[in-house]
Amino acid sequence: MKNTLTILLLLGAFTVSAQLNSNAQTLKDANSIEYRLLKKYAEQKWGEDYEMIVYTINEHTDAMREVVNIMNEGADKMIMFSAFKKWSDNSIRLEGKSFVDYTMVLYTYKEQLEAKNSY
């Protein structure tokens, strides 16, 4: 009985985690080029591992939202530009637009800003 309950709880956790979060769903509903690029990237990266595709889409849309918030609050433009340049992937394109790895843009921006402000 205890093992059955544990298995059911784990299955429930996987089911919940395999859904788009609100940021990803909003981007999907808007049928945005960013969502379609991200979906293409995730599918190429993970093939038929749908849980990882959803996870990747959620992580990237959360990072995208944070990047937009930072830019709206007055980002260091040179550091942000450099991060975008570094993490744009021209091999994944739709409608003339390249995929941007927002998780890495965000990470690079934060690390570079911290380093710049430390001296």
Order of alpha helices (4+ residues) and beta strands (2+ residues): alpha-alpha-alpha-alpha-alpha-beta-beta-alpha
